[in-house]
Amino acid sequence: MVAEGNIAGLRPGQKVRSIQGRDRGHEYLIVGFEGDRFLLVADGVKRTPARLKRKNLRHLQVSPLVDREIEQKITGGGRVTAEDIRRALARLRKTEPEEGE
């Protein structure tokens, strides 16, 4: 997993939503970067840190929300578990404004 070399200001722990592919509408957290076009993402359920999803940046809608706990673990070289990712996504869903607000 490559935590450094972020793309266009994106950060580890940042929430993204798939807009292309079978997983359209699914929410993930960024856990790594691959090259200058691909992100490694996980949701903590089907896509765990042991089984990351590689997504093209153009196929994702990026949220400004970042889970600081996950970001610190990844950039500090710590281990992130599937449970950490599930909890972080739940926290970010609570802080996100509802549609139409």
C-alpha positions as CSV (number, residue, x, y, z in Angstrom):
1,M,0.0,0.0,0.0
2,V,1.3,3.4,-0.9
3,A,0.2,6.1,1.5
4,E,2.4,8.9,0.2
5,G,2.3,10.6,-3.2
6,N,-1.3,11.9,-2.9
7,I,-3.1,13.0,-6.0
8,A,-4.3,16.5,-6.4
9,G,-4.6,17.3,-2.7
10,L,-6.4,14.0,-1.8
11,R,-5.6,12.6,1.6
12,P,-5.7,9.1,3.2
13,G,-8.9,8.8,5.2
14,Q,-10.9,10.9,2.8
15,K,-14.4,9.8,1.9
16,V,-15.2,9.0,-1.8
17,R,-18.3,7.6,-3.6
18,S,-18.1,5.5,-6.7
19,I,-19.9,7.0,-9.7
20,Q,-18.9,4.3,-12.2
21,G,-18.9,0.5,-12.2
22,R,-20.9,-2.2,-10.4
23,D,-20.2,-0.5,-7.1
24,R,-21.9,2.8,-8.2
25,G,-23.1,4.7,-5.2
26,H,-20.9,2.8,-2.7
27,E,-18.9,4.8,-0.2
28,Y,-15.2,4.1,0.6
29,L,-12.3,5.7,2.4
30,I,-9.0,6.4,0.6
31,V,-6.3,4.2,2.1
32,G,-3.6,4.5,-0.6
33,F,-2.5,5.9,-4.0
34,E,-1.2,4.0,-7.0
35,G,0.4,6.1,-9.7
36,D,-1.2,9.4,-10.7
37,R,-4.7,8.1,-11.6
38,F,-5.6,5.3,-9.2
39,L,-6.7,5.2,-5.6
40,L,-6.8,2.3,-3.3
41,V,-10.1,2.3,-1.3
42,A,-11.8,0.2,1.4
43,D,-15.2,0.1,3.0
44,G,-14.3,-2.2,5.9
45,V,-17.0,-4.8,4.8
46,K,-16.3,-6.4,1.4
47,R,-13.2,-4.3,0.8
48,T,-10.9,-4.6,3.8
49,P,-7.3,-3.4,4.1
50,A,-6.3,-6.9,3.0
51,R,-8.5,-6.8,-0.1
52,L,-8.4,-3.2,-1.3
53,K,-10.3,-1.9,-4.4
54,R,-8.3,-0.1,-7.0
55,K,-10.4,2.7,-8.5
56,N,-9.7,5.3,-11.2
57,L,-9.9,8.8,-9.8
58,R,-12.3,9.8,-12.7
59,H,-14.8,7.1,-11.5
60,L,-15.1,8.6,-8.0
61,Q,-16.9,11.6,-6.5
62,V,-14.6,13.1,-3.8
63,S,-16.1,14.3,-0.5
64,P,-14.3,17.1,1.5
65,L,-14.7,14.9,4.6
66,V,-11.6,13.3,6.0
67,D,-11.4,11.0,9.1
68,R,-8.4,12.3,11.0
69,E,-7.9,9.1,13.0
70,I,-7.5,7.0,9.8
71,E,-5.3,9.7,8.2
72,Q,-3.0,9.7,11.1
73,K,-2.7,5.9,11.3
74,I,-1.9,5.6,7.6
75,T,0.6,8.5,7.4
76,G,2.2,7.4,10.6
77,G,2.8,3.9,9.2
78,G,0.2,2.3,11.6
79,R,-2.1,-0.6,10.8
80,V,-5.7,0.2,9.9
81,T,-8.3,-2.6,10.5
82,A,-11.6,-3.2,8.7
83,E,-13.3,-2.2,12.0
84,D,-11.5,1.2,12.0
85,I,-12.7,1.8,8.5
86,R,-16.3,0.9,9.2
87,R,-16.3,3.2,12.3
88,A,-14.8,6.0,10.4
89,L,-17.4,5.8,7.6
90,A,-20.2,5.8,10.1
91,R,-18.7,8.9,11.8
92,L,-18.4,10.7,8.5
93,R,-22.0,9.8,7.5
94,K,-23.2,11.5,10.7
95,T,-21.3,14.7,10.0
96,E,-22.4,14.9,6.3
97,P,-25.3,17.3,5.6
98,E,-28.5,15.8,4.3
99,E,-29.3,16.2,0.6
100,G,-31.2,19.5,0.0
101,E,-29.9,21.3,3.1
